Amino acid sequence: MDIAVDPEWWKTLFDEIYLLTDARSIKDSEATRREVNAVCELIPIHPEHRILDLCGGQGRHSLELCKRGYKRCTVLDYSNHLVTHGKALAASLDHPINFIQGDARSTGLSSGTFDHVLIMGNSLGYSPGIDADISILAESYRVLRRGGWLLIDVANGTNAKAFFNPNVWHEINSDILVCRQRKMNENSISTREMVISKEKGLIRDRTYSIRLYEPESLAALVEGAGFTNIRVYPDFSPHQSKEDYGFMNHRVILTGQKP
Ligand SMILES: C[S@@+](CC[C@H](N)C(=O)[O-])C[C@H]1O[C@@H](n2cnc3c(N)ncnc32)[C@H](O)[C@@H]1O
């Protein structure tokens, strides 16, 4: 079985259907709270700090940070749908979050302006080569002030291989179910995702592929981008149940500092 993937799949996948297919993670406020607890424990974050939530989607981590008094958050994401959705959410909660639609490889943000850059919820490894991730790390380094911290939270490749399941499905609600067929490659997992509405029929049939990082290869990549004081926390699981959460459980968190 081969799963053909458009290398630019990530430019169009993160829409209103993604908000359904990954709702178990991205709409689970308890999981988001656990993820933000980890941020607050692992890097020295203060309410006056400027935080860049890079590839931040609809800004769920920034919304939670803002709730806790960290009011200087910027969310940058490629998906116009998620940025628009996040802006509306933040406005409804009166949270002063700056949302930007943009490319994390070249943000256009000023150099040295952020105290922390967060890349959370498995937002690396989307392009077939490693160059896109190297560019995202170089950009994170550039926009951080000296002494600022980077925090990355991605699927742990070692765990993703150990828990690999080629066929999974789950129900979102009484109408919609998500079926995923996966293929393990040398450094990545390709997935065909079908979303089926019992009422309307097939509403999505898409493929995507995610590069896997073992804790060691992630640390080497971040070190190569110039970061120091690198620490790796290899088994972060915001979900307690044994269900298959795609790439959203058994993750690795890495922190590093711009010297
Ligand atoms: C799995 S989602 C996670 C979103 C968010 N961090 C969270 O945890 O809810 C991955 C996000 O990365 C964004 N993304 C991937 N590559 C990007 C790039 N080069 N520039 C900007 N955003 C990107 C996607 O648009 C998507 O919203």
The ligand as an SDF file (V2000), in Angstrom:
LIG
                    3D

 27 29  0  0  0  0  0  0  0  0999 V2000
   -1.3720   20.3060   14.5660 C   0  0  0  0  0  0  0  0  0  0  0  0
   -1.6020   22.0160   14.3670 S   0  0  0  0  0  0  0  0  0  0  0  0
   -1.1960   22.5710   15.9960 C   0  0  0  0  0  0  0  0  0  0  0  0
   -1.6470   23.9760   16.2410 C   0  0  0  0  0  0  0  0  0  0  0  0
   -1.3760   24.4910   17.6580 C   0  0  0  0  0  0  0  0  0  0  0  0
    0.0360   24.6300   17.9240 N   0  0  0  0  0  0  0  0  0  0  0  0
   -2.0380   23.5800   18.6690 C   0  0  0  0  0  0  0  0  0  0  0  0
   -1.3460   22.8670   19.3980 O   0  0  0  0  0  0  0  0  0  0  0  0
   -3.2900   23.5920   18.7290 O   0  0  0  0  0  0  0  0  0  0  0  0
   -0.1960   22.4980   13.4130 C   0  0  0  0  0  0  0  0  0  0  0  0
   -0.2730   23.9470   12.9460 C   0  0  0  0  0  0  0  0  0  0  0  0
    0.9790   24.3100   12.3690 O   0  0  0  0  0  0  0  0  0  0  0  0
    0.7130   25.2520   11.3380 C   0  0  0  0  0  0  0  0  0  0  0  0
    1.8790   25.3010   10.4630 N   0  0  0  0  0  0  0  0  0  0  0  0
    2.5780   24.2710    9.9320 C   0  0  0  0  0  0  0  0  0  0  0  0
    3.6040   24.7260    9.1920 N   0  0  0  0  0  0  0  0  0  0  0  0
    3.5460   26.0880    9.2490 C   0  0  0  0  0  0  0  0  0  0  0  0
    4.3300   27.1270    8.6970 C   0  0  0  0  0  0  0  0  0  0  0  0
    5.3780   26.8880    7.8850 N   0  0  0  0  0  0  0  0  0  0  0  0
    4.0110   28.3980    8.9920 N   0  0  0  0  0  0  0  0  0  0  0  0
    2.9550   28.6760    9.7900 C   0  0  0  0  0  0  0  0  0  0  0  0
    2.1640   27.7310   10.3280 N   0  0  0  0  0  0  0  0  0  0  0  0
    2.4550   26.4490   10.0660 C   0  0  0  0  0  0  0  0  0  0  0  0
   -0.5470   24.7190   10.6850 C   0  0  0  0  0  0  0  0  0  0  0  0
   -1.2170   25.7040    9.9330 O   0  0  0  0  0  0  0  0  0  0  0  0
   -1.3320   24.2270   11.8960 C   0  0  0  0  0  0  0  0  0  0  0  0
   -2.2190   25.1840   12.3820 O   0  0  0  0  0  0  0  0  0  0  0  0
  1  2  1  0
  2  3  1  0
  2 10  1  0
  3  4  1  0
  4  5  1  0
  5  6  1  0
  5  7  1  0
  7  8  2  0
  7  9  1  0
 10 11  1  0
 11 12  1  0
 11 26  1  0
 12 13  1  0
 13 14  1  0
 13 24  1  0
 14 15  1  0
 14 23  1  0
 15 16  2  0
 16 17  1  0
 17 18  1  0
 17 23  2  0
 18 19  1  0
 18 20  2  0
 20 21  1  0
 21 22  2  0
 22 23  1  0
 24 25  1  0
 24 26  1  0
 26 27  1  0
M  CHG  2   2   1   9  -1
M  END
$$$$
